[in-house]
């Protein structure tokens, strides 16, 4: 009888607190103790695993990371600057905003020594922090044995592990996404405003806070039969404030708009592999544990949906949308995989244990008591089978990453880039044939200016006609390329890395009376161009 009275009192407290955006479930979540020791051990484990991958190679797994670490070093050497002249034939020439600004500031401590070693250290630290944040998210929701699901993350997907180990902003972005998700789930709406400012200064992925907030409004609106749009207002205000109180304003708005539309430009533009579509079979094979957690576990537990956590709707919607988006662009897996694992963990935990924070209040909510699963006799062998499969796929994924992921060798361009720095006038333009080459050159040499980089749309959106000329020259399909390069790109030097695609242009320049081989090694050839015949 006393237990029933206490339950009624708790329900009354819930009703009173709803007006200020708090619930009894949230109050309990605020009081939960985070097991910092376990999180510390998980961070050490993630650091060791990622460190083994990163430091067992003399190469890296990301071209863009060369750009990020060099730009962070420039901030340390020169202070804040709001222009970016190094991509001379791109949108950066007219408007530039560093949409990773806060991330680059956080990178500065890693730039104080050798840049390449600092870049690798940053990959390990930010990647391990992101994975640890996933476990912390589960503990914040009082998920039992959350560290087990943290181990599942290490076996969840080869592509996710490949991306999270990159020296890029994905790790920081995932941390901030999880913070935003937790704020929405626990109805701490006001904190979305400062989060929006910090997030948009770190990465333009911050704009997803708005659809996440919309999802929260709809989800809680359906469950509670009242509409509260404050999450959307706070999220929008935070992002708007972050774009306005920005060192790069007003170009912070221009650059955001450019990135939002660049993916919908001409499909003939040669884009990076990370933006390519992913077949359904490849999605299942490359992310089998994540698909099981994010798809199969919710399907198995759909019959007991009343036991699901009340706030699980946002992460469930996020996992579903991100999985679908991955079929269009493989890079969405860097967020889809952790969302699927965390979504499945919350569902699975609710099926194993009774909780008070359920979609439909239980008659006797005993948070510490067991909640027997349907067909429990079959559940244990099924779980054991999946654990074996997870471990097997995890081993396959890690072997694949170790063998094939680290194939970017910035050292191959070092001597040639330093030769250009020594033998060319300051700020002179160097012609290169591929947007990827920019990061190699910029990493070693900020003395010169280059064509474009980071994304082919930087040049295409600035001047589509010039982009087509650029591609035609680079493929060796133009007549008298030496004249065209000097006329359209005002360049006296051509930098060709040892790519098969460069062979035709190199042959043309070898035969041209307007070009002369000025430098070569086993990786790079540099040609000097002339206005008149030699």
C-alpha positions in Angstrom: 0.0 0.0 0.0 2.8 2.4 0.9 4.5 1.7 -2.4 1.3 2.6 -4.3 1.0 5.9 -2.3 4.6 6.7 -3.1 3.9 6.0 -6.8 0.9 8.3 -6.8 3.0 11.1 -5.2 5.7 10.7 -7.8 3.1 10.9 -10.6 1.8 14.1 -9.0 5.3 15.6 -8.9 5.6 14.7 -12.6 2.5 16.5 -13.5 3.6 19.6 -11.6 7.0 19.7 -13.2 5.8 19.3 -16.7 5.0 23.0 -16.9 8.7 23.9 -16.6 10.0 21.2 -18.9 11.1 18.6 -16.3 9.9 15.1 -15.5 10.4 12.6 -12.7 12.4 10.5 -15.2 14.6 13.5 -15.9 15.2 14.3 -12.3 16.4 10.7 -11.8 18.6 11.0 -14.8 20.1 14.2 -13.4 20.9 12.3 -10.2 22.6 9.3 -11.9 26.2 8.8 -11.1 28.5 8.6 -14.1 31.1 5.8 -13.6 34.1 7.9 -14.5 36.5 5.0 -13.8 34.8 2.9 -16.4 34.7 5.7 -18.9 38.4 6.3 -18.2 39.2 2.6 -18.9 37.1 2.7 -22.1 39.0 5.8 -23.2 42.3 4.0 -22.6 41.0 1.0 -24.6 39.9 3.1 -27.5 43.2 5.0 -27.4 45.2 1.8 -27.6 43.1 0.3 -30.4 43.2 3.4 -32.5 46.8 4.1 -31.7 47.7 0.6 -33.0 46.1 1.4 -36.3 47.4 4.9 -36.6 51.0 4.4 -35.5 51.6 1.1 -37.2 51.8 2.9 -40.5 54.0 5.6 -41.9 51.0 6.9 -43.9 47.7 8.5 -42.9 44.1 7.7 -43.9 43.0 11.2 -44.9 44.1 13.8 -47.4 42.0 16.6 -46.0 43.7 16.2 -42.6 46.8 17.6 -44.1 44.9 20.9 -44.7 43.4 21.0 -41.3 46.6 20.6 -39.3 48.5 23.1 -41.5 45.7 25.7 -41.1 45.8 25.2 -37.3 49.5 25.8 -37.4 49.0 29.0 -39.4 46.6 30.3 -36.7 49.3 29.7 -34.1 52.0 31.5 -36.3 49.9 34.4 -37.7 46.9 34.8 -35.4 43.4 35.0 -36.8 43.0 35.8 -40.5 39.8 35.8 -42.4 40.9 35.4 -46.0 42.2 32.3 -47.7 44.2 33.1 -50.8 45.8 29.6 -51.2 42.8 28.3 -53.3 43.1 31.1 -55.8 40.5 29.8 -58.4 37.6 28.9 -56.1 34.9 30.4 -54.0 37.5 31.0 -51.3 38.8 33.8 -53.5 35.5 35.8 -53.1 34.3 34.6 -49.7 35.8 32.4 -47.1 34.7 31.2 -43.7 36.5 28.6 -41.7 33.6 26.4 -40.8 35.9 24.2 -38.6 37.3 27.2 -36.8 36.8 25.9 -33.2 38.2 22.5 -34.2 41.3 24.2 -35.7 41.8 26.1 -32.4 41.6 22.8 -30.5 44.2 21.4 -32.9 46.8 24.0 -32.1 48.4 22.1 -29.2 49.0 19.2 -31.7 50.9 21.6 -34.1 53.6 22.7 -31.7 55.9 19.9 -32.7 56.2 17.8 -35.9 53.0 18.4 -37.9 52.6 14.9 -39.1 53.1 13.4 -35.7 50.7 15.9 -34.2 48.1 15.1 -36.8 48.3 11.4 -35.9 48.0 12.2 -32.2 45.0 14.3 -32.8 43.3 11.5 -34.7 43.8 9.1 -31.7 42.7 11.6 -29.1 39.5 13.0 -30.8 38.5 9.5 -32.0 38.9 8.0 -28.6 36.9 10.9 -27.0 34.1 10.4 -29.5 33.8 6.7 -28.8 33.9 7.3 -25.1 31.2 10.0 -25.5 28.9 7.2 -26.9 29.4 5.1 -23.8 28.9 8.2 -21.6 25.6 8.8 -23.4 24.4 5.3 -22.4 25.4 5.7 -18.8 23.7 9.1 -18.7 20.5 7.2 -19.6 21.2 4.6 -16.9 21.8 1.8 -19.3 23.2 -1.2 -17.5 26.5 -2.6 -18.6 26.9 0.2 -21.1 30.6 -0.7 -21.5 29.5 -3.8 -23.3 27.9 -1.7 -26.0 31.1 0.3 -26.1 32.8 -2.9 -27.1 30.2 -3.4 -29.8 31.2 0.1 -31.2 34.7 -1.3 -31.8 33.3 -4.0 -34.0 30.4 -2.2 -35.6 31.7 -1.1 -39.0 34.9 -0.9 -40.9 33.9 2.4 -42.5 32.9 4.0 -39.2 36.2 3.0 -37.6 38.0 4.2 -40.7 36.3 7.6 -40.5 36.5 8.1 -36.8 40.2 7.5 -36.8 40.8 10.3 -39.3 42.5 13.5 -38.1 39.3 15.4 -39.0 36.4 17.0 -37.2 34.1 14.0 -37.3 35.0 13.0 -33.7 34.3 16.4 -32.3 31.1 16.6 -34.3 29.8 13.3 -33.0 30.4 14.4 -29.4 28.5 17.6 -29.9 25.7 15.7 -31.7 25.3 13.4 -28.7 25.3 16.3 -26.3 22.5 17.9 -28.4 20.6 14.6 -28.5 20.8 14.2 -24.7 19.7 17.8 -24.2 16.6 17.2 -26.3 15.8 13.9 -24.6 16.1 15.3 -21.1 14.2 18.5 -22.0 17.1 20.9 -21.3 16.0 23.1 -24.1 17.8 26.3 -23.1 21.2 24.7 -23.3 20.6 24.2 -27.1 21.4 27.9 -27.6 25.0 27.8 -26.4 25.5 24.4 -27.9 24.3 25.8 -31.3 27.0 28.5 -31.0 29.8 26.1 -30.2 28.7 23.5 -32.7 28.4 25.9 -35.7 31.8 27.3 -34.8 33.2 23.7 -34.9 31.4 22.2 -38.0 28.5 23.0 -40.2 26.9 19.7 -39.4 25.4 21.8 -36.5 22.5 22.6 -38.8 21.1 19.1 -38.0 20.2 20.4 -34.6 17.2 22.0 -36.1 15.6 18.9 -37.6 16.6 17.0 -34.4 14.7 19.6 -32.4 11.7 19.3 -34.8 11.7 15.6 -34.2 11.7 16.1 -30.5 8.8 18.5 -30.7 6.7 16.0 -32.7 7.7 13.0 -30.6 7.0 14.5 -27.2 3.9 16.3 -28.7 2.4 12.9 -29.7 3.2 11.3 -26.4 2.1 14.2 -24.2 -0.5 15.6 -26.5 0.9 19.1 -26.3 3.1 21.1 -28.6 6.2 22.8 -27.3 8.3 24.4 -30.0 11.0 25.9 -27.6 13.6 23.2 -28.7 13.4 24.4 -32.3 13.6 28.1 -31.3 16.6 27.6 -29.1 18.4 25.4 -31.6 17.7 27.9 -34.4 18.7 30.9 -32.3 22.0 29.2 -31.3 23.0 28.5 -34.8 22.0 31.9 -36.0 23.9 33.5 -33.1 26.9 31.4 -33.9 26.9 32.5 -37.5 26.5 36.1 -36.6 29.0 36.3 -33.7 31.6 34.8 -36.0 35.0 36.1 -37.0 34.1 35.3 -40.6 30.7 37.1 -40.8 29.1 37.8 -43.2 30.8 35.1 -45.2 29.9 32.5 -42.5 26.3 32.7 -44.0 27.6 32.5 -47.6 29.8 29.5 -46.9 27.0 27.6 -45.1 24.7 28.2 -48.1 27.5 27.1 -50.5 27.9 23.8 -48.6 24.2 23.2 -48.4 23.7 23.5 -52.2 27.0 22.1 -53.4 25.9 18.5 -53.1 23.0 19.2 -55.5 25.2 20.7 -58.3 26.1 19.2 -61.6 26.5 15.4 -61.2 29.3 15.5 -63.8 31.6 17.0 -61.2 34.1 14.5 -60.1 33.5 14.2 -56.3 35.3 12.3 -53.6 34.6 8.7 -52.9 33.0 9.5 -49.5 30.1 11.1 -51.3 29.3 8.1 -53.5 26.2 5.9 -53.0 26.3 2.7 -51.1 24.5 -0.5 -52.1 22.2 -2.2 -49.6 24.3 -5.3 -49.6 27.5 -3.3 -48.9 25.7 -1.5 -46.1 24.7 -4.7 -44.4 28.1 -6.3 -44.9 30.2 -3.3 -43.9 28.0 -2.5 -40.9 26.5 -5.8 -39.8 26.6 -5.3 -36.0 25.3 -1.8 -36.4 22.4 -3.0 -38.6 21.5 -5.7 -36.1 21.5 -3.2 -33.3 19.7 -0.4 -35.2 17.2 -2.5 -37.2 16.9 -6.1 -36.0 16.7 -5.3 -32.2 13.9 -2.7 -32.6 12.0 -5.1 -34.8 12.3 -7.9 -32.3 11.3 -5.6 -29.5 8.4 -3.9 -31.3 5.9 -6.0 -29.5 7.0 -4.5 -26.2 7.2 -1.0 -27.5 5.3 0.2 -24.4 8.4 -0.6 -22.4 10.7 1.5 -24.6 12.2 4.6 -23.0 10.0 7.6 -23.3 12.8 9.7 -25.0 14.0 7.0 -27.4 12.2 8.5 -30.4 14.9 11.1 -31.4 17.7 8.6 -31.6 15.5 6.1 -33.3 14.5 8.6 -36.0 18.1 9.7 -36.4 19.3 6.1 -36.9 16.6 5.4 -39.5 17.2 8.7 -41.5 21.0 8.3 -41.4 20.9 4.7 -42.6 18.7 5.8 -45.5 21.1 8.7 -46.2 24.0 6.3 -46.2 22.5 4.6 -49.3 23.0 7.9 -51.1 26.3 9.0 -49.5 28.6 6.6 -47.7 30.0 9.2 -45.4 26.7 9.3 -43.5 27.8 6.1 -41.9 30.1 8.0 -39.6 27.0 9.1 -37.7 24.5 6.3 -38.7 26.6 3.6 -37.1 26.9 5.0 -33.6 23.3 6.1 -33.7 22.2 2.6 -34.6 24.3 1.0 -31.8 23.1 3.4 -29.2 19.5 3.1 -30.3 19.7 -0.7 -30.2 21.4 -0.6 -26.8 18.6 1.5 -25.3 15.9 -0.8 -26.7 17.6 -4.0 -25.7 18.1 -2.6 -22.1 14.4 -1.8 -21.9 13.5 -5.3 -22.9 15.8 -6.8 -20.2 15.0 -4.5 -17.3 11.9 -2.8 -16.0 12.2 1.0 -16.1 10.1 3.9 -14.9 10.7 6.2 -17.9 8.7 4.1 -20.4 6.4 5.2 -23.2 3.4 3.8 -21.3 3.7 4.0 -17.5 3.8 0.5 -16.0 1.6 -0.6 -13.1 4.6 -1.5 -10.9 7.6 0.4 -12.3 10.5 -1.4 -10.6 13.7 -0.1 -12.2 15.9 -2.7 -10.7 13.7 -5.7 -11.4 14.0 -8.0 -14.5 11.6 -7.8 -17.4 11.5 -11.3 -19.0 11.7 -11.2 -22.7 9.2 -13.1 -24.8 10.5 -16.5 -25.8 13.4 -16.1 -23.3 14.6 -19.6 -24.0 15.5 -18.7 -27.5 16.9 -15.3 -26.6 20.1 -16.5 -24.9 21.3 -18.7 -27.8 20.3 -16.0 -30.3 22.3 -13.4 -28.4 25.3 -15.7 -28.1 25.2 -16.3 -31.9 25.2 -12.6 -32.6 28.0 -12.0 -30.2 30.1 -14.6 -32.0 29.1 -13.0 -35.4 30.0 -9.5 -34.0 33.4 -10.6 -32.9 34.1 -12.3 -36.2 33.0 -9.3 -38.2 34.9 -7.0 -35.9 38.1 -9.0 -36.6 37.5 -8.8 -40.3 36.9 -5.0 -40.2 40.0 -4.3 -38.2 42.2 -6.4 -40.5 40.7 -4.6 -43.5 41.4 -1.2 -42.0 44.9 -2.2 -41.1 45.7 -3.4 -44.5 44.0 -0.9 -46.8 43.0 2.3 -45.0 46.3 4.0 -44.5 47.6 4.7 -47.9 48.1 8.5 -48.0 51.8 9.4 -48.0 52.3 13.2 -47.7 56.1 12.7 -47.6 56.0 11.8 -51.3 55.3 15.4 -52.2 57.6 17.0 -49.6 60.8 17.5 -51.6 59.0 18.9 -54.7 56.8 21.3 -52.6 59.9 22.6 -50.8 61.7 23.0 -54.2 58.8 25.2 -55.3 59.1 27.2 -52.2 62.7 27.9 -52.9 62.6 28.5 -56.6 59.4 30.4 -57.2 58.3 33.9 -56.3 56.2 34.3 -53.3 52.4 34.0 -54.0 53.1 32.7 -57.5 50.4 30.3 -58.7 51.2 26.6 -59.2 49.0 24.6 -61.5 48.0 21.1 -60.3 45.7 18.7 -62.0 43.5 17.4 -59.2 41.8 19.0 -56.2 43.2 16.4 -53.9 46.8 17.5 -54.7 46.1 20.9 -53.0 46.2 19.4 -49.5 49.7 17.8 -50.2 51.0 21.1 -51.4 49.4 23.3 -48.7 50.7 21.0 -46.0 54.4 21.5 -47.1 54.3 24.9 -48.7 52.2 28.0 -47.9 54.6 30.1 -49.9 52.7 29.6 -53.2 49.1 29.8 -54.3 47.2 26.9 -55.9 44.2 26.3 -58.1 41.5 24.7 -55.8 41.1 22.0 -53.3 39.1 20.2 -50.6 36.1 19.8 -52.9 35.8 20.0 -56.7 32.7 22.2 -56.2 34.9 25.0 -54.9 36.1 25.7 -58.4 33.0 24.5 -60.3 30.6 26.8 -58.4 33.0 29.7 -58.8 33.3 29.4 -62.6 31.8 26.3 -64.2 33.3 27.1 -67.6 36.8 27.4 -66.1 36.3 24.1 -64.3 35.6 22.3 -67.5 38.7 23.8 -69.1 40.7 22.8 -66.0 39.5 19.2 -66.2 40.2 19.1 -69.9 43.7 20.2 -69.4 44.3 17.8 -66.5 43.1 14.8 -68.6 45.5 15.7 -71.4 42.6 16.4 -73.8 43.5 20.0 -74.8 45.8 21.3 -77.5 48.8 23.3 -76.3 48.1 22.9 -72.6 51.1 25.1 -71.7 49.5 28.1 -73.4 46.1 27.4 -71.8 47.5 27.1 -68.3 49.3 30.4 -68.6 46.4 32.2 -70.2 43.6 30.9 -67.9 45.5 30.3 -64.6 48.4 32.7 -64.8 50.8 29.9 -63.8 54.4 29.4 -64.7 54.8 26.0 -63.0 52.9 22.7 -63.3 53.0 20.2 -60.5 52.2 16.6 -61.5 52.1 13.8 -59.0 52.7 10.3 -60.1 49.2 9.4 -61.0 48.2 7.5 -64.1 45.7 10.2 -65.0 48.6 12.7 -65.3 50.5 10.6 -67.9 48.9 12.2 -71.0 49.5 15.8 -69.8 53.0 15.0 -68.8 53.6 13.6 -72.3 52.2 16.7 -73.9 54.4 19.0 -71.8 57.5 16.9 -72.6 56.8 17.5 -76.3 55.8 21.2 -75.9 58.2 23.9 -77.0 56.6 26.1 -74.3 57.5 23.8 -71.3 60.6 22.4 -69.7 61.1 19.8 -67.0 62.5 21.8 -64.0 62.3 19.2 -61.3 61.6 15.5 -60.9 61.8 12.6 -58.5 60.1 9.2 -58.4 56.9 10.8 -57.2 56.6 14.2 -58.8 57.4 16.1 -61.9 57.5 19.9 -62.1 57.4 21.8 -65.4 58.3 25.4 -66.0 56.2 27.2 -68.7 57.2 29.9 -71.2 55.3 32.4 -73.3 57.6 31.9 -76.2 59.2 28.8 -77.8 62.4 27.7 -76.2 
